[in-house]
Amino acid sequence: MKVMGSLEEEIYQSSNTGLSNSKLIDKFYISYFLPFLPLEKTHVRKCIARTLRQRLGNSFQRDLVDDVMEELSFHDPDQNFSHKGCKNVDEKVNYILGRDVLKQKLEL
């Protein structure tokens, strides 16, 4: 909780954030600060696996998770944090599954 307090204080008092000089802060309309931190790759992988399980049952191949991960964007030098969290997972799963169906049709 100590980190949360210092993070909250930094954001409220910094003149470099969108909240500086905000009436929301000046009038004390904000009673609690809750930061939304970016999701790590492990969290995104779980989102992908859950989506695949919903669509295909437990019989999906694990390499599909890797294929979807390659379609998502990550930032920071080590590429550990997702740009959009799990927001694009459904879209990318649809793309990968559609791609695989098309490949199968072309092979026939």
C-alpha positions in Angstrom: 0.0 0.0 0.0 3.0 2.3 0.5 3.7 2.2 -3.3 0.0 3.0 -4.0 0.2 6.0 -1.8 3.3 7.4 -3.4 1.9 6.7 -6.9 -1.3 8.5 -6.0 0.6 11.4 -4.6 2.9 11.7 -7.6 -0.1 11.7 -10.0 -2.1 14.3 -8.0 0.8 16.6 -7.5 2.6 16.3 -10.8 2.1 19.1 -13.4 2.9 16.7 -16.2 -0.2 14.6 -15.9 -3.7 15.1 -17.3 -5.0 15.6 -13.8 -2.9 18.7 -13.1 -5.1 21.8 -12.6 -8.2 19.6 -12.9 -11.3 20.7 -11.1 -11.9 17.1 -10.2 -8.8 17.3 -8.0 -9.3 20.9 -6.8 -12.9 20.2 -5.7 -12.0 16.8 -4.1 -14.5 14.9 -6.4 -12.0 12.1 -6.6 -12.0 10.1 -3.4 -9.8 7.2 -4.4 -7.2 6.7 -7.1 -7.1 3.3 -8.8 -4.4 2.9 -11.5 -4.9 0.6 -14.4 -1.6 -1.1 -15.2 -0.8 -2.8 -18.5 -1.2 -6.5 -18.7 1.8 -8.7 -19.0 2.3 -11.4 -21.6 1.3 -14.2 -19.1 -2.1 -12.5 -18.5 -2.7 -12.0 -22.3 -1.9 -15.7 -22.9 -4.6 -16.6 -20.4 -7.1 -14.4 -22.2 -6.2 -16.1 -25.5 -6.5 -19.6 -24.0 -9.9 -18.8 -22.4 -11.2 -17.5 -25.8 -9.9 -20.5 -27.6 -11.5 -22.8 -25.0 -14.8 -21.1 -25.5 -14.7 -21.5 -29.2 -13.0 -24.9 -29.6 -13.3 -26.6 -26.2 -10.3 -28.0 -24.5 -9.0 -29.6 -27.7 -7.2 -26.5 -29.1 -3.6 -26.8 -30.0 -1.2 -24.8 -27.8 0.6 -23.3 -30.9 -2.6 -21.4 -31.6 -1.9 -19.3 -28.5 1.6 -18.5 -29.9 0.1 -17.6 -33.3 -2.3 -15.1 -31.7 0.4 -13.7 -29.5 2.5 -12.9 -32.6 -0.5 -10.8 -33.9 -0.7 -8.6 -30.7 1.5 -5.6 -30.0 3.6 -5.2 -26.8 5.6 -2.3 -25.7 8.6 -1.5 -23.4 12.2 -2.6 -24.3 11.6 -6.2 -23.3 8.1 -6.4 -25.0 6.5 -7.6 -21.8 3.5 -5.3 -21.6 0.5 -5.4 -23.9 -0.6 -2.2 -25.7 -4.3 -3.0 -25.5 -4.5 -5.8 -22.9 -7.0 -8.4 -23.9 -9.2 -6.0 -26.0 -8.0 -7.4 -29.4 -7.9 -11.0 -28.4 -11.3 -12.0 -29.9 -10.4 -10.2 -33.2 -7.0 -11.9 -33.4 -8.4 -15.3 -32.6 -10.9 -14.9 -35.3 -8.1 -14.0 -37.7 -6.0 -17.0 -36.8 -8.9 -19.5 -36.9 -10.0 -18.1 -40.2 -6.5 -18.3 -41.6 -6.2 -21.9 -40.6 -9.6 -22.8 -42.2 -8.6 -21.1 -45.4 -5.3 -23.0 -45.4 -7.2 -26.3 -45.0 -9.5 -25.4 -47.9 -6.6 -24.5 -50.2 -4.9 -27.8 -49.4 -7.9 -29.8 -50.6 
